[in-house]
């Protein structure tokens, strides 16, 4: 049943939010530096990983689940993103594209020094990711689970 899928996805998204916020707060307190200790680098690397998983989960799983729940055509990833934008889950499609590009850079970056170069972007866009996740949770509660309360 679709309502059970939405409930399960919501629980998973709440867990994603918890871990992304935890890493974000740790890294925000470290700040952007020219050099990092091993512990600090590890925390930023963890944030990068959680950021990447969060973006993937949100776009590839949650946005698609909401489309399915609301009987939208299961189109391309662009269609899924456009539908999420129309729902007001985020303000700027171009910004979401940048967030996805940062995710791709993280996933394909194997050299430590080059990963450090994107820590500032990861901090900036993690904050935006958190807002989008929160908006999505509010949307699910209002539009998908209102009959369940």
DSSP file (Angstrom, degrees, kcal/mol; ACC not computed):
  #  RESIDUE AA STRUCTURE BP1 BP2  ACC     N-H-->O    O-->H-N    N-H-->O    O-->H-N    TCO  KAPPA ALPHA  PHI   PSI    X-CA   Y-CA   Z-CA
    1    1 A X     >        0   0    0      0, 0.0     4,-1.4     0, 0.0     3,-0.4   0.000 360.0 360.0 360.0 139.7    0.0    0.0    0.0
    2    2 A X  H  >  +     0   0    0      1,-0.2     4,-2.4     2,-0.2     5,-0.2   0.835 360.0  59.2 -64.9 -35.8    1.3    3.4   -1.0
    3    3 A X  H  > S+     0   0    0      1,-0.2     4,-2.3     2,-0.2    -1,-0.2   0.877 104.7  51.4 -63.4 -36.2    0.6    5.1    2.4
    4    4 A X  H  > S+     0   0    0     -3,-0.4     4,-2.3     2,-0.2    -1,-0.2   0.880 108.7  51.3 -66.7 -37.2    2.9    2.5    4.1
    5    5 A X  H  X S+     0   0    0     -4,-1.4     4,-2.9     2,-0.2    -2,-0.2   0.922 110.1  48.6 -65.1 -44.2    5.7    3.3    1.6
    6    6 A X  H  X S+     0   0    0     -4,-2.4     4,-2.5     2,-0.2    -2,-0.2   0.912 111.4  50.2 -62.2 -42.6    5.3    7.0    2.3
    7    7 A X  H  X S+     0   0    0     -4,-2.3     4,-2.0     2,-0.2    -2,-0.2   0.919 112.8  46.3 -62.2 -43.4    5.4    6.4    6.1
    8    8 A X  H  X S+     0   0    0     -4,-2.3     4,-2.2     2,-0.2    -2,-0.2   0.924 112.8  49.1 -65.2 -44.9    8.6    4.3    5.7
    9    9 A X  H  X S+     0   0    0     -4,-2.9     4,-2.5     1,-0.2    -1,-0.2   0.884 108.9  54.0 -61.9 -38.1   10.3    6.8    3.4
   10   10 A X  H  X S+     0   0    0     -4,-2.5     4,-2.4     2,-0.2    -1,-0.2   0.919 107.8  49.6 -62.8 -43.8    9.4    9.6    5.9
   11   11 A X  H  X S+     0   0    0     -4,-2.0     4,-1.8     1,-0.2    -2,-0.2   0.917 112.0  48.2 -60.9 -42.9   11.1    7.6    8.7
   12   12 A X  H  X S+     0   0    0     -4,-2.2     4,-2.3     1,-0.2    -1,-0.2   0.884 110.7  51.0 -65.1 -38.2   14.2    7.1    6.6
   13   13 A X  H  X S+     0   0    0     -4,-2.5     4,-2.7     2,-0.2    -2,-0.2   0.882 106.7  54.3 -67.0 -37.8   14.2   10.8    5.7
   14   14 A X  H  X S+     0   0    0     -4,-2.4     4,-2.2     2,-0.2    -1,-0.2   0.896 109.2  48.5 -62.0 -39.8   14.0   11.8    9.3
   15   15 A X  H  X S+     0   0    0     -4,-1.8     4,-2.3     2,-0.2     5,-0.2   0.919 110.2  51.4 -65.0 -43.6   17.1    9.6   10.0
   16   16 A X  H  X S+     0   0    0     -4,-2.3     4,-2.7     1,-0.2     5,-0.2   0.934 109.9  50.2 -56.5 -46.7   18.9   11.2    7.1
   17   17 A X  H  X S+     0   0    0     -4,-2.7     4,-2.8     1,-0.2     5,-0.3   0.917 108.3  52.3 -59.8 -45.6   18.0   14.6    8.5
   18   18 A X  H  X S+     0   0    0     -4,-2.2     4,-2.3     1,-0.2    -1,-0.2   0.939 114.2  41.7 -55.8 -50.2   19.3   13.7   12.0
   19   19 A X  H  X S+     0   0    0     -4,-2.3     4,-2.3     2,-0.2     5,-0.2   0.867 114.5  50.3 -71.1 -36.8   22.7   12.5   10.6
   20   20 A X  H  X S+     0   0    0     -4,-2.7     4,-2.7    -5,-0.2    -1,-0.2   0.934 113.1  46.9 -65.2 -44.7   23.1   15.4    8.1
   21   21 A X  H  X S+     0   0    0     -4,-2.8     4,-2.7    -5,-0.2     5,-0.2   0.901 110.6  52.9 -63.5 -40.6   22.4   17.9   10.9
   22   22 A X  H  X S+     0   0    0     -4,-2.3     4,-1.8    -5,-0.3    -2,-0.2   0.951 114.4  40.7 -59.4 -50.9   24.8   16.2   13.3
   23   23 A X  H  X S+     0   0    0     -4,-2.3     4,-2.6     1,-0.2     5,-0.2   0.897 113.7  54.4 -65.1 -40.6   27.6   16.3   10.8
   24   24 A X  H  X S+     0   0    0     -4,-2.7     4,-2.8    -5,-0.2     5,-0.2   0.931 108.4  48.3 -59.5 -46.7   26.8   19.8    9.7
   25   25 A X  H  X S+     0   0    0     -4,-2.7     4,-1.7     1,-0.2    -1,-0.2   0.892 111.8  49.8 -63.4 -39.9   26.9   21.2   13.2
   26   26 A X  H  X S+     0   0    0     -4,-1.8     4,-1.1    -5,-0.2    -1,-0.2   0.936 115.7  42.3 -62.0 -46.2   30.2   19.5   13.9
   27   27 A X  H  X S+     0   0    0     -4,-2.6     4,-2.8     1,-0.2    -2,-0.2   0.843 109.0  57.6 -73.7 -33.6   31.8   20.9   10.7
   28   28 A X  H  < S+     0   0    0     -4,-2.8    -1,-0.2    -5,-0.2    -2,-0.2   0.891 106.5  50.2 -62.9 -37.8   30.2   24.3   11.1
   29   29 A X  H  < S+     0   0    0     -4,-1.7    -1,-0.2    -5,-0.2    -2,-0.2   0.795 110.8  49.7 -71.6 -26.7   32.0   24.6   14.5
   30   30 A X  H  < S-     0   0    0     -4,-1.1    -2,-0.2    -5,-0.1    -1,-0.2   0.917  98.2-166.4 -72.5 -45.2   35.3   23.6   12.9
   31   31 A X     <  -     0   0    0     -4,-2.8     2,-0.4    -5,-0.1    -2,-0.1  -0.080  32.1 -49.5  81.6 174.5   34.9   26.1   10.1
   32   32 A X        +     0   0    0     -4,-0.1     2,-0.3    88,-0.0     3,-0.0  -0.727  65.9 168.9 -88.3 130.6   36.8   26.4    6.8
   33   33 A X        -     0   0    0     -2,-0.4     3,-0.1     1,-0.1    -2,-0.0  -0.832  47.2-121.2-133.9 168.8   40.6   26.3    7.2
   34   34 A X  S    S+     0   0    0     -2,-0.3     2,-0.3     1,-0.2    -1,-0.1   0.759 102.9  23.0 -82.2 -26.2   43.6   26.0    5.0
   35   35 A X  S    S-     0   0    0     -3,-0.0     2,-0.4    81,-0.0    -1,-0.2  -0.994  71.2-156.9-140.3 147.1   44.6   22.8    6.9
   36   36 A X        -     0   0    0     -2,-0.3     2,-0.0    -3,-0.1    -4,-0.0  -0.916  19.6-120.2-122.7 146.9   42.7   20.3    8.9
   37   37 A X     >  -     0   0    0     -2,-0.4     4,-2.8     1,-0.1     5,-0.2  -0.320  40.2-102.4 -70.6 168.5   43.6   17.8   11.6
   38   38 A X  H  > S+     0   0    0      1,-0.2     4,-2.3     2,-0.2     5,-0.1   0.917 125.0  48.8 -59.5 -43.1   43.0   14.2   10.9
   39   39 A X  H  > S+     0   0    0      2,-0.2     4,-1.9     1,-0.2    -1,-0.2   0.916 112.4  47.3 -63.9 -44.4   39.9   14.3   13.1
   40   40 A X  H  > S+     0   0    0      2,-0.2     4,-2.2     1,-0.2    -2,-0.2   0.920 111.9  49.8 -64.4 -43.8   38.6   17.5   11.5
   41   41 A X  H  X S+     0   0    0     -4,-2.8     4,-2.8     1,-0.2    -1,-0.2   0.911 109.2  53.2 -60.8 -41.8   39.1   16.1    8.0
   42   42 A X  H  X S+     0   0    0     -4,-2.3     4,-2.2    -5,-0.2    -1,-0.2   0.889 108.0  50.2 -60.3 -40.1   37.3   12.9    9.0
   43   43 A X  H  X S+     0   0    0     -4,-1.9     4,-2.2     2,-0.2    -1,-0.2   0.898 112.4  46.5 -66.5 -40.4   34.3   14.9   10.2
   44   44 A X  H  X S+     0   0    0     -4,-2.2     4,-2.6     2,-0.2    -2,-0.2   0.890 110.8  52.4 -68.5 -38.0   34.2   16.8    6.9
   45   45 A X  H  X S+     0   0    0     -4,-2.8     4,-2.0     2,-0.2    -2,-0.2   0.899 109.5  49.9 -64.0 -38.8   34.5   13.6    4.9
   46   46 A X  H  X S+     0   0    0     -4,-2.2     4,-2.7     2,-0.2     5,-0.2   0.911 109.7  51.0 -63.6 -43.3   31.6   12.2    6.9
   47   47 A X  H  X S+     0   0    0     -4,-2.2     4,-3.0     1,-0.2     5,-0.2   0.926 108.6  51.9 -60.2 -44.2   29.6   15.3    6.2
   48   48 A X  H  X S+     0   0    0     -4,-2.6     4,-2.3     1,-0.2    -1,-0.2   0.912 111.3  47.4 -58.4 -42.9   30.4   15.0    2.4
   49   49 A X  H  X S+     0   0    0     -4,-2.0     4,-2.4     2,-0.2    -1,-0.2   0.925 114.3  45.4 -65.1 -45.9   29.2   11.4    2.5
   50   50 A X  H  X S+     0   0    0     -4,-2.7     4,-2.5     2,-0.2    -2,-0.2   0.876 111.5  53.3 -67.5 -37.3   26.0   12.2    4.4
   51   51 A X  H  X S+     0   0    0     -4,-3.0     4,-2.5    -5,-0.2    -2,-0.2   0.942 110.3  47.8 -59.1 -48.5   25.3   15.1    2.1
   52   52 A X  H  X S+     0   0    0     -4,-2.3     4,-2.3     1,-0.2    -2,-0.2   0.922 113.9  45.6 -61.8 -46.0   25.7   12.9   -1.0
   53   53 A X  H  X S+     0   0    0     -4,-2.4     4,-2.9     1,-0.2     5,-0.2   0.886 111.5  53.9 -64.5 -37.9   23.4   10.2    0.4
   54   54 A X  H  X S+     0   0    0     -4,-2.5     4,-2.5     2,-0.2    -2,-0.2   0.925 109.5  46.6 -62.8 -45.5   20.9   12.9    1.5
   55   55 A X  H  X S+     0   0    0     -4,-2.5     4,-2.6     2,-0.2     5,-0.4   0.945 115.2  46.8 -60.9 -48.7   20.7   14.4   -2.0
   56   56 A X  H  X>S+     0   0    0     -4,-2.3     4,-2.5     1,-0.2     5,-0.6   0.935 113.7  47.3 -59.6 -47.9   20.3   11.0   -3.6
   57   57 A X  I  X>S+     0   0    0     -4,-2.9     5,-2.5     1,-0.2     4,-1.4   0.917 114.3  47.5 -62.0 -43.8   17.7    9.8   -1.2
   58   58 A X  I  <>S+     0   0    0     -4,-2.5     5,-2.8    -5,-0.2     6,-0.2   0.952 122.4  31.3 -63.2 -51.7   15.7   13.0   -1.5
   59   59 A X  I  <5S+     0   0    0     -4,-2.6     5,-0.4    -5,-0.2    -2,-0.2   0.941 127.4  36.4 -76.9 -48.5   15.7   13.2   -5.3
   60   60 A X  I  <5S+     0   0    0     -4,-2.5    -3,-0.2    -5,-0.4    -2,-0.2   0.760 133.6  18.0 -81.5 -24.3   15.8    9.6   -6.3
   61   61 A X  I  X<S+     0   0    0     -4,-1.4     4,-2.5    -5,-0.6    -3,-0.2   0.819 126.2  37.8-110.9 -61.4   13.6    8.1   -3.6
   62   62 A X  I  ><S+     0   0    0     -5,-2.5     4,-2.6     2,-0.2     5,-0.2   0.937 117.2  46.9 -66.5 -50.3   11.4   10.6   -1.8
   63   63 A X  H  ><S+     0   0    0     -5,-2.8     4,-2.1     1,-0.2    -1,-0.2   0.896 115.7  48.0 -59.4 -38.7   10.5   12.9   -4.6
   64   64 A X  H  > S+     0   0    0     -5,-0.4     4,-2.7    -6,-0.2    -1,-0.2   0.897 109.7  52.4 -67.5 -40.4    9.6    9.8   -6.7
   65   65 A X  H  X S+     0   0    0     -4,-2.5     4,-2.8     2,-0.2    -2,-0.2   0.908 109.3  49.2 -62.6 -41.2    7.5    8.4   -3.9
   66   66 A X  H  X S+     0   0    0     -4,-2.6     4,-2.4     2,-0.2    -1,-0.2   0.924 110.5  51.0 -64.5 -43.0    5.5   11.6   -3.5
   67   67 A X  H  <>S+     0   0    0     -4,-2.1     5,-3.3    -5,-0.2    -2,-0.2   0.940 112.4  46.6 -56.2 -47.6    4.9   11.6   -7.3
   68   68 A X  H ><5S+     0   0    0     -4,-2.7     3,-1.5     1,-0.2    -2,-0.2   0.919 111.5  50.7 -62.6 -44.1    3.7    8.0   -7.1
   69   69 A X  H 3<5S+     0   0    0     -4,-2.8    -1,-0.2     1,-0.3    -2,-0.2   0.877 113.6  45.3 -61.0 -38.1    1.5    8.7   -4.1
   70   70 A X  T 3<5S-     0   0    0     -4,-2.4    -1,-0.3    -5,-0.2    -2,-0.2   0.212 117.0-113.8 -93.8  15.5    0.0   11.7   -5.9
   71   71 A X  T < 5 +     0   0    0     -3,-1.5    -3,-0.2     1,-0.2     2,-0.2   0.800  59.5 158.6  59.2  34.2   -0.5    9.7   -9.2
   72   72 A X      < -     0   0    0     -5,-3.3    -1,-0.2    -6,-0.2     2,-0.1  -0.569  52.2 -93.1 -80.0 151.3    2.0   11.7  -11.1
   73   73 A X        -     0   0    0     -2,-0.2     2,-1.8     1,-0.1    -1,-0.1  -0.423  35.1-121.0 -61.6 137.9    3.6   10.1  -14.2
   74   74 A X        +     0   0    0     -2,-0.1    -1,-0.1    -3,-0.1     3,-0.1  -0.622  57.6 154.8 -82.5  84.2    6.9    8.4  -13.4
   75   75 A X        -     0   0    0     -2,-1.8    -1,-0.0     1,-0.3    -3,-0.0   0.155  44.2 -46.4 -92.4-151.4    8.9   10.5  -15.8
   76   76 A X     >  -     0   0    0      1,-0.1     4,-2.1     4,-0.0    -1,-0.3  -0.163  58.6 -99.0 -74.8 172.3   12.6   11.5  -16.0
   77   77 A X  H  > S+     0   0    0      1,-0.2     4,-2.5     2,-0.2     5,-0.2   0.856 126.6  57.0 -60.7 -35.4   14.6   12.8  -13.1
   78   78 A X  H  > S+     0   0    0      2,-0.2     4,-2.7     1,-0.2    -1,-0.2   0.911 105.9  49.7 -62.0 -42.5   14.0   16.3  -14.5
   79   79 A X  H  > S+     0   0    0      2,-0.2     4,-2.5     1,-0.2    -2,-0.2   0.913 110.1  50.8 -61.2 -43.4   10.2   15.7  -14.3
   80   80 A X  H  X S+     0   0    0     -4,-2.1     4,-2.1     2,-0.2    -2,-0.2   0.923 112.4  45.9 -61.2 -45.7   10.6   14.5  -10.7
   81   81 A X  H  X S+     0   0    0     -4,-2.5     4,-2.3     2,-0.2    -2,-0.2   0.913 112.0  51.2 -65.0 -43.5   12.6   17.6   -9.8
   82   82 A X  H  X S+     0   0    0     -4,-2.7     4,-2.4     1,-0.2    -2,-0.2   0.901 109.9  50.1 -61.3 -40.8   10.1   19.9  -11.6
   83   83 A X  H  X S+     0   0    0     -4,-2.5     4,-1.5     2,-0.2    -1,-0.2   0.911 110.2  49.7 -63.7 -42.2    7.2   18.3   -9.7
   84   84 A X  H  <>S+     0   0    0     -4,-2.1     5,-2.1     1,-0.2     6,-0.4   0.886 110.4  51.3 -63.7 -38.2    9.0   18.8   -6.4
   85   85 A X  H ><5S+     0   0    0     -4,-2.3     3,-1.6     1,-0.2    -2,-0.2   0.919 107.1  52.7 -63.9 -44.0    9.6   22.5   -7.3
   86   86 A X  H 3<5S+     0   0    0     -4,-2.4    -1,-0.2     1,-0.3    -2,-0.2   0.809 104.9  56.7 -61.6 -29.7    5.9   22.9   -8.1
   87   87 A X  T 3<5S-     0   0    0     -4,-1.5    -1,-0.3    -5,-0.2    -2,-0.2   0.562 116.9-116.7 -77.5  -8.3    5.1   21.5   -4.7
   88   88 A X  T < 5S+     0   0    0     -3,-1.6    -3,-0.2    -4,-0.3    -2,-0.1   0.717  72.1 136.9  81.2  21.8    7.2   24.2   -3.1
   89   89 A X  S   <S+     0   0    0     -5,-2.1     2,-0.3     1,-0.2    46,-0.2   0.738  78.6   7.3 -74.7 -21.1    9.7   21.8   -1.6
   90   90 A X        -     0   0    0     -6,-0.4    -2,-0.2    -5,-0.2    -1,-0.2  -0.974  66.6-136.0-153.6 160.5   12.6   24.1   -2.7
   91   91 A X  S    S+     0   0    0     -2,-0.3     2,-0.5     1,-0.2    -1,-0.1   0.830  82.7  42.0 -89.3 -34.4   12.8   27.6   -4.3
   92   92 A X     >  -     0   0    0      1,-0.2     4,-1.6     2,-0.0    -1,-0.2  -0.943  50.2-165.8-131.1 115.4   15.4   27.3   -7.0
   93   93 A X  H  > S+     0   0    0     -2,-0.5     4,-2.0     1,-0.2    -1,-0.2   0.890  95.5  55.3 -63.0 -40.2   15.8   24.5   -9.6
   94   94 A X  H  > S+     0   0    0      1,-0.2     4,-2.1     2,-0.2    -1,-0.2   0.892 105.7  52.4 -61.6 -39.3   19.3   25.8  -10.6
   95   95 A X  H  > S+     0   0    0      1,-0.2     4,-2.3     2,-0.2    -1,-0.2   0.887 107.4  51.6 -64.4 -38.6   20.4   25.7   -7.0
   96   96 A X  H  X S+     0   0    0     -4,-1.6     4,-2.2     2,-0.2    -1,-0.2   0.875 107.6  53.3 -65.2 -36.3   19.3   22.0   -6.7
   97   97 A X  H  X S+     0   0    0     -4,-2.0     4,-2.4     2,-0.2    -2,-0.2   0.916 108.5  49.5 -62.8 -42.7   21.3   21.3   -9.9
   98   98 A X  H  X S+     0   0    0     -4,-2.1     4,-2.5     2,-0.2    -2,-0.2   0.910 109.0  52.8 -61.6 -42.2   24.3   22.8   -8.2
   99   99 A X  H  X S+     0   0    0     -4,-2.3     4,-1.9     1,-0.2    -1,-0.2   0.899 110.2  47.6 -60.8 -41.1   23.7   20.7   -5.1
  100  100 A X  H  X S+     0   0    0     -4,-2.2     4,-2.2     2,-0.2    -1,-0.2   0.877 109.8  53.1 -67.4 -38.2   23.6   17.6   -7.3
  101  101 A X  H  X S+     0   0    0     -4,-2.4     4,-2.3     2,-0.2    -2,-0.2   0.895 107.5  51.1 -63.6 -40.0   26.8   18.6   -9.1
  102  102 A X  H  X S+     0   0    0     -4,-2.5     4,-2.5     2,-0.2    -1,-0.2   0.912 108.3  52.8 -62.7 -41.7   28.5   19.0   -5.7
  103  103 A X  H  X S+     0   0    0     -4,-1.9     4,-2.5     1,-0.2    -2,-0.2   0.919 108.8  49.6 -57.9 -44.5   27.3   15.5   -4.9
  104  104 A X  H  X S+     0   0    0     -4,-2.2     4,-1.9     1,-0.2    -2,-0.2   0.893 109.3  51.6 -63.6 -39.8   28.8   14.2   -8.1
  105  105 A X  H  X S+     0   0    0     -4,-2.3     4,-0.5     2,-0.2    -1,-0.2   0.925 111.0  48.3 -61.6 -44.7   32.1   15.9   -7.4
  106  106 A X  H >< S+     0   0    0     -4,-2.5     3,-1.1     1,-0.2    -2,-0.2   0.942 111.8  48.7 -60.2 -48.9   32.2   14.3   -3.9
  107  107 A X  H 3< S+     0   0    0     -4,-2.5    -1,-0.2     1,-0.3    -2,-0.2   0.827 117.6  40.5 -63.7 -33.3   31.4   10.9   -5.2
  108  108 A X  H 3< S+     0   0    0     -4,-1.9     2,-0.6    -5,-0.2    -1,-0.3   0.328  90.7 103.3-100.7   7.3   34.1   11.0   -7.9
  109  109 A X    <<  +     0   0    0     -3,-1.1    -4,-0.0    -4,-0.5     3,-0.0  -0.817  31.6 161.7 -97.3 119.7   36.8   12.7   -5.9
  110  110 A X        +     0   0    0     -2,-0.6     2,-0.6     1,-0.0    -1,-0.1   0.469  51.4  85.6-112.6  -6.7   39.5   10.4   -4.8
  111  111 A X    >>  -     0   0    0      1,-0.2     4,-1.6     2,-0.0     3,-0.7  -0.881  68.1-146.0-104.4 122.1   42.3   12.9   -4.0
  112  112 A X  H 3> S+     0   0    0     -2,-0.6     4,-2.1     1,-0.2     3,-0.3   0.886  95.7  55.4 -51.4 -48.6   42.2   14.3   -0.5
  113  113 A X  H 3> S+     0   0    0      1,-0.3     4,-0.8     2,-0.2    -1,-0.2   0.849 109.1  47.3 -58.8 -36.0   43.5   17.8   -1.4
  114  114 A X  H <4 S+     0   0    0     -3,-0.7     4,-0.4     2,-0.2    -1,-0.3   0.808 107.2  56.2 -77.8 -28.6   40.8   18.3   -4.0
  115  115 A X  H >< S+     0   0    0     -4,-1.6     3,-1.6    -3,-0.3     4,-0.3   0.894 101.7  58.1 -65.8 -39.4   38.0   17.2   -1.6
  116  116 A X  H >< S+     0   0    0     -4,-2.1     3,-1.4     1,-0.3     4,-0.4   0.839  94.5  67.4 -57.7 -33.7   39.2   19.9    0.8
  117  117 A X  T 3< S+     0   0    0     -4,-0.8    -1,-0.3     1,-0.3     4,-0.2   0.691 102.5  44.9 -63.6 -18.9   38.5   22.4   -1.9
  118  118 A X  T <> S+     0   0    0     -3,-1.6     4,-2.7    -4,-0.4    -1,-0.3   0.397  80.4  99.8-106.9   3.8   34.8   21.8   -1.8
  119  119 A X  H <> S+     0   0    0     -3,-1.4     4,-2.4    -4,-0.3     5,-0.2   0.881  83.4  52.3 -56.5 -39.1   34.3   21.8    2.0
  120  120 A X  H  > S+     0   0    0     -4,-0.4     4,-2.3     2,-0.2    -1,-0.2   0.911 111.2  46.4 -65.5 -40.6   33.0   25.4    1.9
  121  121 A X  H  > S+     0   0    0     -4,-0.2     4,-3.0     2,-0.2     5,-0.3   0.899 110.5  53.4 -66.4 -39.5   30.5   24.5   -0.8
  122  122 A X  H  X S+     0   0    0     -4,-2.7     4,-2.0     2,-0.2    -2,-0.2   0.917 109.8  48.2 -62.5 -42.6   29.4   21.4    1.1
  123  123 A X  H  X S+     0   0    0     -4,-2.4     4,-1.4    -5,-0.2    -2,-0.2   0.947 114.3  46.3 -61.0 -47.7   28.8   23.5    4.3
  124  124 A X  H  X S+     0   0    0     -4,-2.3     4,-1.0     1,-0.2    -2,-0.2   0.931 118.4  39.8 -60.8 -47.6   26.8   26.1    2.3
  125  125 A X  H  X S+     0   0    0     -4,-3.0     4,-2.3     1,-0.2    -1,-0.2   0.699 105.6  64.4 -83.3 -18.1   24.7   23.6    0.5
  126  126 A X  H  X S+     0   0    0     -4,-2.0     4,-2.6    -5,-0.3    -1,-0.2   0.902 100.6  54.0 -65.5 -39.1   24.2   21.3    3.4
  127  127 A X  H  X S+     0   0    0     -4,-1.4     4,-1.5     1,-0.2    -2,-0.2   0.905 110.5  45.7 -59.5 -40.9   22.3   24.1    5.1
  128  128 A X  H  X S+     0   0    0     -4,-1.0     4,-2.2     2,-0.2    -1,-0.2   0.872 109.9  54.6 -69.8 -37.7   20.1   24.3    2.0
  129  129 A X  H  X S+     0   0    0     -4,-2.3     4,-2.8     1,-0.2     5,-0.2   0.911 105.0  53.9 -60.8 -43.2   19.7   20.5    1.9
  130  130 A X  H  X S+     0   0    0     -4,-2.6     4,-2.5     1,-0.2    -1,-0.2   0.911 108.5  49.1 -58.4 -43.6   18.5   20.6    5.5
  131  131 A X  H  X S+     0   0    0     -4,-1.5     4,-2.8     2,-0.2    -1,-0.2   0.916 111.2  49.3 -63.2 -43.6   15.8   23.2    4.6
  132  132 A X  H  X S+     0   0    0     -4,-2.2     4,-2.4     2,-0.2    -2,-0.2   0.911 111.4  49.2 -64.2 -42.0   14.6   21.1    1.7
  133  133 A X  H  X S+     0   0    0     -4,-2.8     4,-2.4     2,-0.2    -2,-0.2   0.931 112.1  48.5 -62.5 -44.4   14.4   17.9    3.8
  134  134 A X  H  X S+     0   0    0     -4,-2.5     4,-2.3     1,-0.2    -2,-0.2   0.922 111.4  49.9 -61.8 -43.6   12.4   19.8    6.4
  135  135 A X  H  X S+     0   0    0     -4,-2.8     4,-2.5   -46,-0.2    -1,-0.2   0.897 110.5  50.9 -59.9 -40.5   10.1   21.2    3.8
  136  136 A X  H  X S+     0   0    0     -4,-2.4     4,-2.7     2,-0.2    -2,-0.2   0.898 109.1  50.0 -66.0 -41.3    9.6   17.7    2.4
  137  137 A X  H  X S+     0   0    0     -4,-2.4     4,-2.3     2,-0.2    -1,-0.2   0.907 111.5  48.7 -63.9 -41.4    8.8   16.3    5.8
  138  138 A X  H  X S+     0   0    0     -4,-2.3     4,-2.5     2,-0.2     5,-0.2   0.924 111.7  50.2 -62.6 -44.2    6.2   19.1    6.4
  139  139 A X  H  X>S+     0   0    0     -4,-2.5     4,-3.4     1,-0.2     5,-0.7   0.929 109.9  49.6 -60.5 -46.7    4.7   18.4    2.9
  140  140 A X  I  X>S+     0   0    0     -4,-2.7     5,-2.0     1,-0.2     4,-1.6   0.926 112.6  47.7 -59.3 -45.1    4.4   14.7    3.6
  141  141 A X  I  <5S+     0   0    0     -4,-2.3    -1,-0.2     3,-0.2    -2,-0.2   0.905 120.4  37.1 -63.0 -41.8    2.7   15.4    6.9
  142  142 A X  I  <5S+     0   0    0     -4,-2.5    -2,-0.2    -5,-0.2     4,-0.2   0.908 130.1  25.6 -78.3 -43.5    0.3   17.9    5.4
  143  143 A X  I  <5S+     0   0    0     -4,-3.4    -3,-0.2    -5,-0.2    -2,-0.2   0.762 131.4  27.9 -97.8 -27.6   -0.5   16.4    2.0
  144  144 A X  I  <<S+     0   0    0     -4,-1.6     3,-0.2    -5,-0.7    -3,-0.2   0.779 125.5  34.5-107.3 -33.1    0.1   12.7    2.4
  145  145 A X  S >><S+     0   0    0     -5,-2.0     3,-0.8     1,-0.2     4,-0.5   0.259  80.1 105.0-112.4  12.7   -0.5   11.7    6.0
  146  146 A X  G >4 S+     0   0    0      1,-0.3     3,-0.7    -6,-0.2    -1,-0.2   0.849  83.3  50.2 -63.8 -34.3   -3.3   14.1    7.0
  147  147 A X  G 34 S+     0   0    0      1,-0.2    -1,-0.3    -3,-0.2    -2,-0.1   0.694 103.7  61.8 -75.7 -16.9   -5.9   11.3    6.9
  148  148 A X  G <4        0   0    0     -3,-0.8    -1,-0.2     1,-0.2    -2,-0.2   0.612 360.0 360.0 -85.6 -11.9   -3.7    9.1    9.1
  149  149 A X    <<        0   0    0     -3,-0.7    -1,-0.2    -4,-0.5    -2,-0.1   0.469 360.0 360.0 -83.6 360.0   -3.7   11.4   12.1
